[in-house]
Amino acid sequence: MKNIKSVNEFVIKFANVNGTGSASANNLFAKALFRMGIPVSPKNIFPSNIQGLPTWYVIRASAKGYLGRRGGVDIMLSVNPQSIASDIKEVLPGGYFIHDNTKPLDLRLDRSDITIIGVPLTKMCLAEYKDPRQQQLFKNVIYVGALAALLDIDFAVLTDLLADQFRGKEKLIAPNVHALELGYQYAKETYSCPISIKVSRINKVGDSILIDGNTAMGLGAVYGGATVAAWYPITPSTSMVEAFEKYCTRLRVDPGSGRKNYAIVQAEDELAAIGMAIGANWNGARSFTCTSGPGVSLMSEFLGLAYFAEIPVVLINVQRTGPSTGMPTRTQQGDIVACAYASHGDTKQVLTFPATPKECFDFTADAFDLAECLQTPVIVVSDLDLGMNDHMSEPLEWDKGRNYDRGKVLSAEELDNTEEFGRYLDVDGDGICYRTYPGTHPTKGSFFTRGTSRNEFAVYTEDGNEYAANMIRLLRKWETAKEYVPEPIIQQASPKRDYGVICFGTSEPSTLEARDYLAKQGIRLDYMRIRAFPFNDDVEVFIEKHDMVFVVEQNRDSQMRSLLMAEFEFGHDKIKSVLSFDGDPISARNIRKQILKKLPGDNVTPIRGNAKETV
């Protein structure tokens, strides 16, 4: 048997029982790798129940900096009898299976092409701890200690992490360090170099941080000037509001009086939540709501109201697997069309697509400026993978001299100098009209708005010509919006430009990795990551310049491809889909295989090698 050998380049998967505290221990392991300078990408795969069902935690360590889902498992650590049969099958030939051997492994599960390592975790815990809860919790810490020994992880890194984690709760540090030592010593005394995968200190993370997207968005909302959050709990967006509240308690409380300069309202449902957010924005407060796909469906009518009445509002959509309730704890990019054309009638909503925690922070903060400048809803479209998992990210930065852009808002003085105020009058020709805050002027600037037809002066009318003129103006504003939204990121591979690949959001890491691998086979792809809708002209030019473009997305129905074809009228032969919709993040291997399959046969270089591919 040929064992997998590598240094700082592997995938490890933990198989646990939901509700046992395993995620904290697994995250400790991921952070230890990160502190040793190794790029990591941890992903928590958990069920939608409270506890009891199988849960998994996958960490990819890559000195090369590839942080998308790779596919395949080099090391499996299994402590869940429910899933052990399927867990052992996932290990690549030459890989390693570590399990709790308090009870012997069923001989029917044995594999001759992998290395099986036993650690009697349950036995050790029963001998060391009397409290059942401690037995369960410290079992997780013990196996982290064993892994540290097997992989040559610097033990001091783990103890330093525990000291940081339990700062202010110092009495918890010693018991956790002791549990680490139990596992470490057992592995050292029992095994002599059974694993050919090693961890070595390097410096490949620079000044990067590990943070989840929801936390970054919560902080972005604070820095973006939001003072009102109205929401209804739903996985996987709930932690975004929780982060907003956490940072508001630090940054939005008057130190003298203790007064809270923010308001967070848990509404009775999603409709009420967005209604409150729209109302707060209409009154001049920066407000937002957050949800996932089912909530977007319920909010659709209110989004149409805000679009047509031209009231700014920010919506954070952390996508999950649908339709209906789908798989609430799995990821997908399946709300693209629902968000882009949210509501009935002719509506087009402004969307931004962050791909990293830093973009989550930046795009959320910018969304409030964008919504007010364009006087329209702005939807920040994230997903569960980005929102709830830690990702390596550039540090979050903020310009202290930055002023909020409130757009075309008339002051009392400006109203005094205005001959006649028309709320829906396009003075500048960009489709964006001037507005006022309620109570700005005692006699001027007031208007009545609602989601029904009106003329330029906000007077209700059912005149078809007036309605049509207003709808055409909204299209002018849509064209203007292209100048405001984030531009796509483009990377040229070669001047030939036969083929290109397009992605957005969390499809980026795996797309870039697949692109690198294809380049080694002589297939060079130009690259573009879409960051916003409406698409600017660069998107159209990119597609036009290539014979064939592949659109990578995580849904069944090619929603981004459909959106591109609808907006630019490209044909089916021009744009090809690369899809994944099983609830897991798309892998580089999957992308590569689909692209190779769709390329003309003469351009494909056959792949040779064993089951363990680097991509």
N, C-alpha and C positions, 0 to 999 in steps of 0.2 A: 504493500500500500504506500502510495506517495502522499505524504502529508502536505497540507497547505502551509507554506512558509511565507512570512511577510513581517515587515517592521512598520508599524504605524499605518497599516493599510488593511482593514478588515471590517466585516459586519458581524456584530454580536446581537443576539436576540434573547430576551428574557421572557420566559413563560411563567406567569404568575396567576394568582387568584385575585379577582377584583375585590377591593375593599380591605386588603391586608397591609396596606402601607408600603407596598413594593415600589411604587413610582418614585418615592423619595429616595430610596436606596439606589435605584437604577439611575436616577438623576445625579446622585452623588458620584457614581462611577463615571458618567458622562462628563461632569465638571472636572473630575480628576484628570481625565485625558486632555481636556481643554487647558487646564492649568499647566500641563506639561508641554503646551505649545502645539498640540495636535488638533487640526480642524475636525470638528465633530458635528454630526447631525442626529439628534435624538428624536424619536417619534414614539408617542404613547398611543397604543391601540387598545381602546377600552370599550366594554359593552355599555349599552344604555340603561342597564339596571344599576341598583345601588351597590350590591356586592354579591359574590358567589360564583359568577361566571368567569371563564378564562379571560385573561387580559395579557397583552404582550407589550414589550418595550424594546424597540429596535434602535441601535446606535451604529451609525457608520462613522468610522474613523478613517480619515484620508489625508495623508501627508501631501498628496497631490492637489488637495483642495476641492475634490469632487464631493458635493454635499447633497446631491439629489438621491432619491432611492435607487439603489443599484440593482437589487434583486439577488436572491441567493443568500444563504447564511453560512458563515465560516465557523462561528461558535454559537452553540445553543445552550443556554443555561435554563434547565427545566425543573421547576419545583411544583408543578401542577399535574397530578395524576390524570385529570380529566382530558388534558390535551397532549399527553406525552406521546401517544401513538402518531399523531400528525406532526408534532414538533420534531421528532427524530427524523422524519422523512424529509424535512426542509433542509437539513444539513447537506452541504455540498460534499461530493466525494473528496476525501482527504481532510475533511473538517473535524470538528470536535464537539462532543455532546457531554455536557456536565450536568449531573443530576443528583438528587437526594437519594443516596443508596442505603438509607435506614432500612428500607425494604429492597430486596434484590430486584434488578431490572427483569421484566418479563423476557424470557429467552426468545419469544416470538418477535420482539422488537429489536433484537440485536442486529447490528450491521457490521460486516467485515471491512467495509471501505471507509470507516471513520474511526476516530479514537474516542472511546467512552471513558469518562472520568467520574468517579463517585465521591461524593462528600456527604457524610451522614448528618445532614443539617438538623433533622428532627431529633435524632438521638442526642446530638450535642446540646440542643436547646433544652430538652427534657432534663438533662443532667445538670445544666447550668442555672436554669430559671424555674421558679415555682409558679409564677403568675402566667396564666394562659395567654394573656395579651402580650406580655413580654416575650414569651416563647415564639409567638408569631412575628412580632416586629423585629426582634433581633435576629431571627433566621435570615431575613433579608440582608442585614448588615454583615452577618457572618459570611455569606457567599460573596459579598463585595471584597472582604478581606482575603478570601481564598483566590479570587480572580487577581487581586493585586500580586499575590505570590506567583501564580501561574504565568502571568503576563509581564512580570518584572516592573510593575507600577511602583513608583516612589511612594513608600508608605507615609512619609511625612506630608505629602500632598493631601492625602485623605484626612489625616488628623487636623491639618490646618483648615480644611473645608468644614469639618465638624465644629471646630472652634468658631468659625464664621457663622455657621448655620445656627448655632445655639448661643450666640452672644446675648447676654442678658438672662440666659437659662443655663448657667455654667454647670449646674448639678447633672445635666443630661450628657455632658461631654464625655466624662469618664466611662459610664456604662457603654456608650456607643464605641468608644475607642477599644474597650475591652472586647466587645463583640467582633470588631475588625481583627483584633489580635488572635482570637480563637480560630477564625477561618484562615488567617495568614499562616499561623504556626502549623495548623493541620496540613495544609497544602505543602508547606516547606518540608515537613517531616515525612510525609507520605509519598510524595512524588518528586522525581528528579527529571526536570525538563520534559514533561510530557507534551507540551504545546510548543510548536515551532512558530507561533505568532507572538511577537514581542512588542512591547511599548518602550520607546526611548524618547527622552526629552529632546525636543527640537524647538524652533521658534518660527512657526508657520501661521500664527494667529495674529501677530502684530498687536495693534490696539483694539482688535475686535472685541465685542461683548457678546454674551449669550443672553437672549431675551426673546420672549414670545411676542407675536404680533398684536394680540389683544392688549397686553400691557403697554406696548408702544403706542397703540391708538388711543388708549385712555389718557396717557400723558400728552399725546398730540392734541387731544380735545381741550385739555387744560391750557396748553400754550397757545392754541388757536383761538382762545377767548371765549370758549363755551361756558355759560353760566347755568344753563338749564339742560337736564337730561330727563326725558320721559321715555319709559321703556316697559316692556313686559318680558319676564325671564324666558329664555329659550337657549338650548344648546345649539351652537357653540359660542354664542355672543355674550353670554351673561358676564363672563370675566372681564369683558371690556368695560362695562359700566362699573364693575367692582374696582377695577384699576382707576377709573376716573374718580370715583369716590375717595379712594385711598390717597390719591395725589391732591384732590381738593382739600382734604382735611389737613394736609401739610402746607398747601400753598394758597388756599382761598379762605382762610379763617383769620379775621382781624385779630392781631396779637393783643391789642388793648382791651377790646370789648368781648372778644370771643365770638363775635357775630360771624355766621357762615355767609360768605358771599357767593353762594351757589344754591341750587335747588335740584334735588333728584326725586323724581316721582315714579313710583311703580304703579302703572296704570292697571285698569281692570282687564285690558286686552290690548292687542297691537293697534287696533283702530284708534282707541283712545290715546295711546302713546304718541302716534304720529300727529293726531289732531292737536294735542297739547304742544308738541314741538313746533308745528306750523303756527299756532296762535302766539307762542312766545316770540318766534322770529318776526311775525307781523308787527308785534309791539316793540321790536328793536333789540331784543335779547338774542344772543347767539345760542341756539338750541339744537339738539340732535336727538335722534333715537337710534337704537341698534336692534338688529334682529337676524334671522336667517331666512331661508327660502319660504317656509310657510307663513312667516310674518310679512314678507314682501307681497305675497298673494293677497293677504288681508288688507294691506296698506295701499293697494293699487289705486283705489278710488280717490283716496286723499292725495296720493302723488299726482294724479290728474288735476285735482283742484289746485295744488301748489304750482303746477306747471302752467295752467291756464290763467290763474289769478296772479301769477308771477310773484310768489312769495318764497323767499329763500328758506331752505331747510336742508339739513345734512342727515343722511341715512347711512349707517354702517351696516353692511350685509356680510356676515361671516357665513359663507356657504357651507352646506352639508349635503349629504346624499339624499336625493328626492326621487320621484315626486311624493306627494302627501307627506307623511312623517318619515318615510324612507328608512335610512339608517342614520339616526341622529348623531352618532358619534364617529361617523366616517366622513371623509372629505370628498369634495367634488367641485367642479366648476359648471354647475348646471343651471345657474340663474341668469345667464348672460342676456338672453332674449327677454326674459321676464322683467329684468331691470331696465334694459335699453328702451323698451317700448311700454313701460309700466303704465297702466290705465287704459281705458277704452278711448276710441277716437284716435285722432292723429297726435300722438305724443312721442317725444324723444327726450330721454333723460340723460343728463351728463353723468358719466361713469369714470372712475379712476381705478386702476388695477395695480395695487402695490405688490411687489415680489419679495420684499425683505422687511424686517422690522423697522429699519430706518425709513423706508418708504411708507410703512404704516404710520409712523410718527409724522413724517413730512406731509404726506397726502391728506391725513386727517386734519392737521393744522391748516393746511392750504385750502381744504374743502370749505371752510367757513368764509374765507375771502372769496373763493370762487362762487359760492352760492349767492353771496351778497352782490358781487359784481354783475353776475348774470341774472340775478333775481329769479332763481329757479332751484328745484331740488338738485342736489349733488349726492350721488351714491358712491361710497367707497366700497369696492367689491373685493373682499378678502375671501378666505376659506378656512376650514377647520385646521388643516395642516399648518398654515401660516399663523393662524390666530392662537391655537392652543399649545403648539409645540415650540420648544426653544430653538432658535436659529442663531448661527453666527451672523453678526451684523456690524457694520460700521457704527461707531459711537453716534448717539443722537446729539444733534447740535441745534442751537437756537441763537439767532442774531438778536442781542438785547436791544439794539436800536431799531428793530423792525416795528412798524406801525401797522395796525390792522387796516385793510382796505375795505371800507363799507360800501363802495360803489357810488352810484348816482343817487345820493340822498340830499334833499334840499333843506337848508337851514331856514330859520325864521327870517333872517336877513335876506337870503336869496329869494324867499317867497315874496317878500316885500318888493323886490325888484323884478318880479315876474308878472307880466301883464295878465296871462291866463294860464293856469296850471292844468295840464292834461296828463293824467296818470298814465295813459297808454299812448301818448304822443311820442313818436320817434323823432326827436329833435336832431340827433347827431347822425342818423342814417345807419347806425349799427344794430338796430333792432332792440336796443336796450333803452328803456324809458326812465324818466326821473320819478322818484318816489319820496314819500315823507314818513316820518315816524308819527304815530298818534300823539296829539297834543303839542306838536311843534309850534303851531301858530294859532292864535285865538280865532282867526276868521278865514285864513287861507290854507290851502294845501290839503284839506280834508277830502276824502273820497270814500265811496262805498264799493267794495269789491266782492266778488263771489265767482263761483265757477260756472257762470252763464255768459252768454254773448252780451257785449257792450261796445260802445264806440270809444274813440280815443280819449274821451273825457270821463270815462267810467260810467256812462249813462246806459242803462239797460236798453237793448234793442234786439229785435229779431230780424233786422234787415240783413239779407244774405250778403250783400256787397260789403257791409261793415264787418260782418263776421269773416268773410274771405280775406279782406285787407288785414285784419288782425292776425289771421293764421299765416299769411305771407310774411308779415313782420316777424313773427316768431321764427320763421325759417331764416330770416336775415340774422336774427340773434344766434341761431344755431351755427351759422357760418362764422360769426364773430367768436363764438365759444372755442372754435378750433385754434384761435390764437392764445387762448387762456390756459388750456389744459396741458398736462405734461406731454412733451414730445416723445416719440418712440426712440428706443435705443437701437442703433444699427451698427453692425460689424460686417465689413466687406471681407470676403475670403479670397477672391481673385477677380481680375478684370473680366473673366469670361462670363460669369453671371448666368450660367444655365439654370441653376437651381438655388432656391432660397428656402429658409425655414422661418416660420413665425410662431411665437409663443406669447404667453402673458401670465402674470402672476406666478404661482408656485411651480409652473411647468418649466421655468427658466433653468434651474440647476441641472436637471436631467437632460434637457435639450442641449445645453452647452457641452455636456459630457458626451452625449451621443454624437454631436457634431465633431468633436475632437477625434473620436474613434473612427468615424466615417472618413475624415481627412487622411488618416493613416492608410486607408484603403484606396486613396486617390479620389474620393468623392468629396468635393469641397462645396460647402453650402454657405451662402451669405445668410446673415442672421438679423432678425428684427424682433424686438420685444415691444408689443403694444402696451402702452401705459394709460390710454384714455380713449373714451368715446364721447364726442365725435372724433373720428379719425382725421388727422390732418393730411395735407397733400403728400407728405413723405411716405405715408402708408401706401397710397395709390401708386406713386412712382416706383416704390420698391417692388410691388407686384408686377407692374407693367414691364419692368426691366428683366424679368426672368421667364424662362420657358415654362417652368413649373415651380410652384411654391407649396410647401407643406405647412399646414396649420396644426400645431400641437395643442390639444385641449383635453380636459378631463370631464367629458360628458358623452352621452350616446349619440346625440343628434347633430353634432358638428355645429354648435351654436355660434361660435365666433366666425367660422367659415361662412355660415349663412348670413351673418351680419355683414361681413366683408362683401359678399356677393350682392346683397341687397343695396348696400350703399354705393358700390362702384360698378355693379353690373358685369363682373367677371364671370366667365363660364366655368363649368365643372371640370373641364380638362386643364384649366389653368391652376386651380387651387385644389389640393388634395388634403384629405383629413388624416391625422394621426391621433387616435383616440384611446382613452382608457377611462373606465367608469365602474370599476369594481370596489370603490371606496378607499383604496390605498393610493398614495401618491404615485404618479406615473414614474416608471423606471427608465433609465437610460437604455437598458437592453431592449425594452419594449419599443421605444422610439426608433432605435436603430433598425430593428427587425422590420418594422412597418415601412420605414422609408426605403430600405433595400428591396422590399417586396413590390413597392409601387414605382420604383425607378425602371426605366427601360432596361431590359435584360443585358444588353451589351455593356452597360455601364457598371454592372455589379461585379465586384470581386468576391469569389467564393470565400466563405469563412471556414477556417480549419482550426482544430484545437480541441481541448478537452472541455468538460462541463464547466470548469472554472474560468470564466472570462473576466477580464478586468472591468468591463462595462456592463 
